[in-house]
Amino acid sequence: MTARVDLAVVGGGISGLAAAWEGRRRGASVVVLEAGPRAGGKLQTSPLGGVDVDESADAFLARVPEAVDLCTELGIDTDLVSPGTGSAYLWLDGALRRLPAEQLLGVPTDVDALAGTGLLSAAGLERARQDLRLPDDRPAGDTDGQGKDESVGDLVRRRLGDEVLDRLVAPLVGSVYAGDCDRMSLQVTAPQLATARDLDRSDPSLVRAAAAIRAQAVGTGRAVFLAPRGGVGRLADALAEALGDDVRTGTTVTGLAPDGTRWRVGAGGTDGTDAGDVVADAVVLATPAFVSAPLLAPVAPDPAAFLAGIDHASVALLGLAVPRDGIDHPMDGSGFLVPRSAGLVLTACSWATTKWPHLDVDPSVALLRASAGHDGDDRGLTLPDHELVAAMLADLRTTMGLRAEPVDVRITRWPQSFPQPRPGHLAAVAAAGTALAAVSPRLAITGAWARGVGIPACIRGARAAAVSALGGTTGT
């Protein structure tokens, strides 16, 4: 049986759900086709040590409006909570060293304050201070209405030197994308630093610009991060519940083809049954780039080729419930980061029961979320479970003095889960959008691969894709 809707959305992660929600708000009939057994994509929450804990992202940026606004629309804004601490550590030279508060994505806003942390050598500090007097070396050109795109590493190494990148910026920015800062687009992965670079054409100092931006943000007094009590997975669950029967799980999209002035979306059940095609006036593909590419290839080969060429990193997230008295280091922060140069399997560890006080329900048990894997390192994906757990426990013993055996372990693997936007990515996204519009203005693409992996960025892109595909209308 063929269904007829105004808007078909392929993919039921946060991007697909948000696109369908926007379509519904505009009066369109919608359907979401999701291959998995549940909607929500990577936003999943499950029990760990008897407490519901997120399996991937555990917060969203609150100083941009998209996620907060969506929570308000869904009626869960009164359940939003902020982390109990903003302090964190870095594993460096055999010790956990507290990251300075005076920084913007790792770029120091007070080099003198940084000197007391032990994070940089004397030579590294002097190199960072050079930023305050170096001449303007910003690259010429303009991309997507901003200064010319470059890698995060190019900017930070040029202005502040190798140590600031390797010991501060790369652990912070790189951990968000599981990426290599020397290959990551500045505009996509660190837009605040792109803004800082171009803030004042009369003053090229990145330190002074970062200080100005940080002061403005701190001056608002608003929380930096928020999450629904009970986990970020609640946001996806609330969206799926609000959309109700318009979300079809266990449904694989097998093809996309023009059907007169409409689009025919071929669908089959993951159990091999015929799910029935969908004929839609408009379509939004909200699947990962490597899933959308073959669906687009027959109708829009150039955008499909761009999507197929986007690199991805794979990660694993190990959830651990451990006896609190079996941890030597005080858990007086949100956790710690591990730079690549340390050579560990472990890339970061979040002290969940300190970061989120509402999770601290048993004073004898601490909940940890330990990450492994990044661009160029697939051990988080390829190591067998027992070897991954053993390696991570060994690294936790080394870094934070974990002596006790865990009482509960949860392994979540996310293959090809982190798109790696390279310099010039936004220009390529714009070109793909232009090429797609030439094929059909009623066909749009979106996802974490487009403008950033953050939840607000995904929501923003998804809503824009729905509006574009529907032609800016409020239904038919």
Secondary structure, 3 states (H helix, E strand, C coil): CCEEEEEEEECCCHHHHHHHHHHHHCCCCEEEECCCCCCCCCCCEEEECCEEEECCCCCEECCCCHHHHHHHHHCCHHHEECCCCCCCEEEECCEEEECCCCEECCEECCHHHHHCCCCCCHHHHHHHHHHHCCCCCCCCCEECCEECCCEHHHHHHHHHCHHHHHHHHHHHHHHHHCCCHHHCEHHHHCHHHHHHHCCCCCCCCHHHHHHHHHHHHHHCCCCCEEEECCCCHHHHHHHHHHHHHHEECCEEEEEEEEECCEEEEEEEECCCCECCCEEEEEEEECCCHHHHHHHHCCCCHHHHHHHHCCEEEEEEEEEEEEEHHHECCCCCCCEEECCHHHCCCEEEEEEHHHHCHHHCCCCCEEEEEEEECECCECHHHHCCHHHHHHHHHHHHHHHHCECCCCCEEEEEEEEEEEEECCCCHHHHHHHHHHHHHHHCCCEEECCHHHHCCCHHHHHHHHHHHHHHHCCCCCCC
